[in-house]
Amino acid sequence: MILLRSAHAQEIISHARQEAPRECCGLIGGTNEGSARNIYRMRNAAVDPLVSYEAAPEDLFAAQRSMRERGEDLLAIYHSHPRADTPTPSATDVRLAYYPSAVYFIVGLGGEQPKLGAFRISESEGRWEPADYEVVADDH
């Protein structure tokens, strides 16, 4: 179970909106108990950012260094599906899920309101399943 503060959820949705129609991407660092502490925005360096994402290597390295310095674990990876009403992992998301211990958050911007979904993805097994998360008050 990942506990995501309301401010973190809003930051991820804001990032998705700012990057649309391109997909956004980033990391969520936190405690090994599952409490999110920081959002790390990444630049999408994918060849076709309208339909895929790839974190810019220098952003990825900087975020991983910051997480180490702060004593954080990588809890989750997030990205957006700008045209999806109900976000679910695409075949590409499953194929490129290189961090099996991480939860993958996807923001769908295609509906009236943005929707956030969380998934555990097994690249080796080629499948995904919903992951448990909760958006909690910022003072949590």
C-alpha positions in Angstrom: 0.0 0.0 0.0 1.4 3.4 -1.0 0.3 6.5 0.9 0.4 9.5 -1.5 -0.2 12.9 0.0 -2.8 15.0 -1.6 -0.2 17.6 -2.6 1.8 14.8 -4.3 -1.2 13.6 -6.3 -1.9 17.2 -7.4 1.7 17.7 -8.4 1.6 14.6 -10.6 -1.6 15.7 -12.2 -0.3 19.2 -12.7 2.8 17.8 -14.4 0.6 15.6 -16.7 -1.4 18.7 -17.7 1.6 20.8 -18.3 3.2 18.3 -20.6 0.0 17.3 -22.5 -0.3 16.3 -25.3 3.1 14.7 -24.5 3.3 12.0 -21.9 5.0 13.1 -18.6 7.1 10.9 -16.4 8.7 11.0 -13.0 9.6 9.1 -9.8 8.1 8.9 -6.3 10.5 8.5 -3.5 9.6 7.6 0.1 9.9 5.3 3.0 10.1 1.5 2.8 6.8 1.4 4.6 5.2 3.0 1.5 4.8 6.7 2.5 5.6 9.0 -0.4 8.0 11.8 0.5 9.1 13.5 -2.7 8.0 13.7 -6.4 10.9 13.8 -8.9 9.8 15.3 -12.3 11.7 14.0 -15.3 11.9 15.2 -18.8 10.4 12.8 -21.3 13.3 12.0 -23.8 11.3 9.4 -25.8 11.6 9.4 -29.5 7.8 9.9 -29.8 6.7 11.5 -26.5 3.1 11.7 -27.7 2.7 7.9 -27.2 5.6 6.8 -24.9 7.9 8.0 -22.2 11.6 7.6 -21.4 13.1 9.5 -18.5 16.0 11.7 -19.5 19.1 9.9 -18.2 20.6 12.9 -16.4 17.2 13.5 -14.6 17.0 9.9 -13.6 20.5 9.9 -12.2 19.9 13.2 -10.3 16.7 11.8 -8.8 18.3 8.6 -7.7 21.2 10.5 -6.1 18.7 12.8 -4.3 16.8 9.7 -3.1 20.0 8.1 -1.7 21.0 11.4 0.0 17.5 11.6 1.6 17.4 7.9 2.6 14.4 7.3 0.3 13.4 4.2 -1.6 12.0 4.2 -5.1 8.3 3.7 -4.4 6.8 4.4 -7.7 7.2 5.5 -11.3 4.5 7.7 -12.8 3.6 8.8 -16.3 0.6 10.0 -18.2 -1.8 8.8 -20.9 -3.0 12.2 -22.1 -5.9 10.8 -24.2 -7.0 8.0 -21.8 -10.2 8.3 -19.8 -9.4 5.3 -17.6 -5.6 4.8 -17.3 -4.3 1.2 -17.6 -0.9 0.0 -18.6 -0.3 -0.3 -22.4 1.6 -3.1 -24.0 4.6 -0.8 -24.2 4.3 0.0 -20.5 4.4 -3.7 -19.7 7.3 -4.4 -22.1 9.3 -1.5 -20.6 8.6 -2.1 -16.9 12.2 -2.5 -15.8 11.6 -2.0 -12.0 9.5 -4.9 -10.8 9.4 -3.8 -7.2 8.0 -0.3 -8.1 4.4 0.6 -8.4 3.5 2.3 -11.7 1.1 5.3 -11.4 -0.7 6.4 -14.6 -2.6 9.7 -15.0 -5.4 9.6 -17.5 -6.4 13.1 -18.8 -9.0 12.0 -21.4 -12.1 12.3 -19.2 -13.8 15.2 -17.5 -11.6 14.9 -14.5 -8.0 13.4 -14.4 -7.9 9.8 -13.1 -5.0 8.3 -11.3 -4.4 4.6 -11.3 -1.7 2.4 -9.7 -0.4 -0.9 -11.0 2.2 -3.6 -10.4 3.7 -4.6 -13.7 5.6 -7.8 -14.4 7.6 -7.3 -17.5 9.0 -10.9 -17.3 5.4 -12.3 -17.1 4.0 -9.7 -19.5 1.1 -8.8 -17.2 -0.2 -6.2 -14.8 -2.6 -5.9 -11.9 -4.0 -3.0 -9.9 -1.9 -1.8 -6.9 -3.2 -0.5 -3.6 -2.7 3.2 -2.8 -4.4 5.9 -0.9 -4.4 9.6 -1.2 -4.1 11.1 2.3 -4.2 14.5 3.8 -1.0 16.6 3.5 -0.4 16.6 7.2 -0.3 12.8 7.3 
